[in-house]
Amino acid sequence: MSDCTGLYVNWVEPLTIFYHVIVLGIATGAISLFLTKSTLLNGFHEWLEKKSPFFGEMLNCPWCTSHWVAGFLTLVYQPLLLDWGWRPAWLYTSWLNYALVPVDYLVTIFVMVGVAVLTAGAMYRAIKVLVG
C-alpha cells in the first residue's frame, strides 16, 4: 500500500464519514424540531392525536422523533462510523463480523441522535430568545 493510499484509508475516509454523520445529525435535529415544535403542523398534530395517540405523542417529543428521523436518514444515506476495520483481526472471517453490522448502524444512529439533540436544543433556545 502506498503512502497516499494509507493516508486516505486511515485518515481521510474516516473523517469524511464522521463529517457526514455530523451533517446528518444536524439535519436530524432540524427536522425533528420542525416536526415537533412548528406551529405550521398544529392541525396535523391534532388530527394525528385523534387517529393514533401513539404517533401523536411521539410527535410531541423531539427526542423520540429524532430516533425515527435518524433511522430514516441512515437507511437513505447509509453512513457507517464503525465497520469491520475497527474489529479485532480474528473477527474478519467469522460469521459474527456480519452479525455485528446492525449494531454498527445502531451506533451510527445514536451518534446522529446525540448530535441532533444538541443541535435541536441550541436552535430551540435561539428561537425562543428571538420570538420572546
Buried (B, 14 or more C-beta within 10 A) or exposed (E): EEEEEEEBEEEEEBEEBEEBBBBBBBBBBBBBBBBBBEEEBEEEBEEBBEEEEEBBEBBBEBEBBBBBBBBEBBEEBEBBBBBEEEBEEEBEEEEEBEEBEEEBBEBBBEBBBBBBBEBBEEBBEEEEEEEE
